[in-house]
Amino acid sequence: MTHGPKPRVTLKLATSLDGKIALANGQSKWITGPESRAEVHRMRAAHQAILTGIGTILADDPEFTARTDPPAERQPDLIILDRQGRMPMTAKVFAEPSRQVVLRASKDLAAALSGYETVMIEAGAEIAASALKAGIVDRIEWFRAPIVLGGDGLGVFAGLGLESLELAPIFQRTGVIERGADLQESYEQVR
Ligand SMILES: NC(=O)c1ccc[n+]([C@@H]2O[C@H](COP(=O)([O-])OP(=O)(O)OC[C@H]3O[C@@H](n4cnc5c(N)ncnc54)[C@H](OP(=O)(O)O)[C@@H]3O)[C@@H](O)[C@H]2O)c1
């Protein structure tokens, strides 16, 4: 692991057509299809670390491993933001012995990423919004499935507290790829 400049940060989002990540009751598996999920595994293998929040661990108990064919040479580290020590030691993320799990209680999100050159954020609406507010997101990879969950579903970003459009984060679309029935849209940060 190297210490140094800010890592390149990719925010991965997997949503319905209307930008929802889960039903109001929390059900979220699986909104996107197998082709999108296979690409997410390849993306995990291409990053040094995955960053998630305790909300995602408690809701979904995901493994967060890169399951690729051929198998990844190394599993990315998993950084979990957990300020109140709610992490269950029985969580599935601990089942892969070759992978490092890092629990961080930092107040400053950027500090939690120090030491990495490439990080992919795979989290819920709270961490996704915090990452945008902190200005650390360089790239968004947005997997959008052709399903509508409605206004009572959970939105992909929690509140940003914006009081002017001029303060809204802006991204430029750099690519669109079909992934089975889904679309993968790629965006680079403009501001
Ligand atoms: N479709 C997708 O791509 C996708 C991916 C992942 C999750 N999800 C869904 O997202 C939902 C969970 O969303 P969530 O918002 O509860 O989970 P989250 O964003 O993964 O985690 C939120 C929690 O992280 C902790 N945290 C620590 N540092 C933080 C910071 N700087 N900013 C914000 N939070 C910080 C907070 O708890 P403490 O204060 O206790 O630390 C907060 O409640 C689930 O329904 C899951 O299925 C969807």
The ligand as an SDF file (V2000), in Angstrom:
LIG
                    3D

 48 52  0  0  0  0  0  0  0  0999 V2000
  -28.0350   -0.5010   -5.7420 N   0  0  0  0  0  0  0  0  0  0  0  0
  -26.8350   -0.2470   -5.2610 C   0  0  0  0  0  0  0  0  0  0  0  0
  -25.8990    0.0740   -5.9920 O   0  0  0  0  0  0  0  0  0  0  0  0
  -26.6460   -0.3810   -3.7840 C   0  0  0  0  0  0  0  0  0  0  0  0
  -25.3470   -0.5490   -3.2780 C   0  0  0  0  0  0  0  0  0  0  0  0
  -25.2060   -0.6350   -1.8960 C   0  0  0  0  0  0  0  0  0  0  0  0
  -26.3240   -0.5330   -1.0560 C   0  0  0  0  0  0  0  0  0  0  0  0
  -27.5620   -0.3970   -1.5910 N   0  0  0  0  0  0  0  0  0  0  0  0
  -28.7460   -0.2760   -0.7110 C   0  0  0  0  0  0  0  0  0  0  0  0
  -28.5720    0.8670    0.1240 O   0  0  0  0  0  0  0  0  0  0  0  0
  -29.3180    0.6750    1.3210 C   0  0  0  0  0  0  0  0  0  0  0  0
  -28.4690    1.0990    2.5110 C   0  0  0  0  0  0  0  0  0  0  0  0
  -28.2880    2.4770    2.4090 O   0  0  0  0  0  0  0  0  0  0  0  0
  -27.6410    3.3300    3.5880 P   0  0  0  0  0  0  0  0  0  0  0  0
  -27.6120    4.7410    3.0960 O   0  0  0  0  0  0  0  0  0  0  0  0
  -28.2780    2.9610    4.8800 O   0  0  0  0  0  0  0  0  0  0  0  0
  -26.1740    2.6840    3.6670 O   0  0  0  0  0  0  0  0  0  0  0  0
  -24.6720    3.1730    3.4540 P   0  0  0  0  0  0  0  0  0  0  0  0
  -24.5770    4.4490    2.6910 O   0  0  0  0  0  0  0  0  0  0  0  0
  -23.9470    2.0010    2.9080 O   0  0  0  0  0  0  0  0  0  0  0  0
  -24.1920    3.3900    4.9660 O   0  0  0  0  0  0  0  0  0  0  0  0
  -24.6650    4.4930    5.6830 C   0  0  0  0  0  0  0  0  0  0  0  0
  -24.0530    4.5070    7.0660 C   0  0  0  0  0  0  0  0  0  0  0  0
  -22.6380    4.6410    6.9860 O   0  0  0  0  0  0  0  0  0  0  0  0
  -22.1870    5.2680    8.1580 C   0  0  0  0  0  0  0  0  0  0  0  0
  -21.2100    6.3160    7.8290 N   0  0  0  0  0  0  0  0  0  0  0  0
  -19.9320    6.3770    8.2720 C   0  0  0  0  0  0  0  0  0  0  0  0
  -19.3020    7.4350    7.7710 N   0  0  0  0  0  0  0  0  0  0  0  0
  -20.2020    8.0830    7.0010 C   0  0  0  0  0  0  0  0  0  0  0  0
  -20.1270    9.2690    6.2080 C   0  0  0  0  0  0  0  0  0  0  0  0
  -19.0100   10.0000    6.1070 N   0  0  0  0  0  0  0  0  0  0  0  0
  -21.2440    9.6510    5.5270 N   0  0  0  0  0  0  0  0  0  0  0  0
  -22.3760    8.9110    5.5800 C   0  0  0  0  0  0  0  0  0  0  0  0
  -22.4930    7.7710    6.3150 N   0  0  0  0  0  0  0  0  0  0  0  0
  -21.4120    7.3710    7.0210 C   0  0  0  0  0  0  0  0  0  0  0  0
  -23.3980    5.8400    8.8560 C   0  0  0  0  0  0  0  0  0  0  0  0
  -23.6700    5.0280   10.0000 O   0  0  0  0  0  0  0  0  0  0  0  0
  -22.8520    5.3390   11.3810 P   0  0  0  0  0  0  0  0  0  0  0  0
  -23.1370    6.7840   11.6970 O   0  0  0  0  0  0  0  0  0  0  0  0
  -23.4360    4.3490   12.3410 O   0  0  0  0  0  0  0  0  0  0  0  0
  -21.4150    5.1020   11.0760 O   0  0  0  0  0  0  0  0  0  0  0  0
  -24.5320    5.6790    7.8590 C   0  0  0  0  0  0  0  0  0  0  0  0
  -25.7760    5.4100    8.4530 O   0  0  0  0  0  0  0  0  0  0  0  0
  -29.7060   -0.7930    1.3680 C   0  0  0  0  0  0  0  0  0  0  0  0
  -31.0860   -0.8950    1.0650 O   0  0  0  0  0  0  0  0  0  0  0  0
  -28.8790   -1.4140    0.2540 C   0  0  0  0  0  0  0  0  0  0  0  0
  -29.5650   -2.4960   -0.3380 O   0  0  0  0  0  0  0  0  0  0  0  0
  -27.7380   -0.3250   -2.9350 C   0  0  0  0  0  0  0  0  0  0  0  0
  1  2  1  0
  2  3  2  0
  2  4  1  0
  4  5  1  0
  4 48  2  0
  5  6  2  0
  6  7  1  0
  7  8  2  0
  8  9  1  0
  8 48  1  0
  9 10  1  0
  9 46  1  0
 10 11  1  0
 11 12  1  0
 11 44  1  0
 12 13  1  0
 13 14  1  0
 14 15  2  0
 14 16  1  0
 14 17  1  0
 17 18  1  0
 18 19  2  0
 18 20  1  0
 18 21  1  0
 21 22  1  0
 22 23  1  0
 23 24  1  0
 23 42  1  0
 24 25  1  0
 25 26  1  0
 25 36  1  0
 26 27  1  0
 26 35  1  0
 27 28  2  0
 28 29  1  0
 29 30  1  0
 29 35  2  0
 30 31  1  0
 30 32  2  0
 32 33  1  0
 33 34  2  0
 34 35  1  0
 36 37  1  0
 36 42  1  0
 37 38  1  0
 38 39  2  0
 38 40  1  0
 38 41  1  0
 42 43  1  0
 44 45  1  0
 44 46  1  0
 46 47  1  0
M  CHG  2   8   1  16  -1
M  END
$$$$
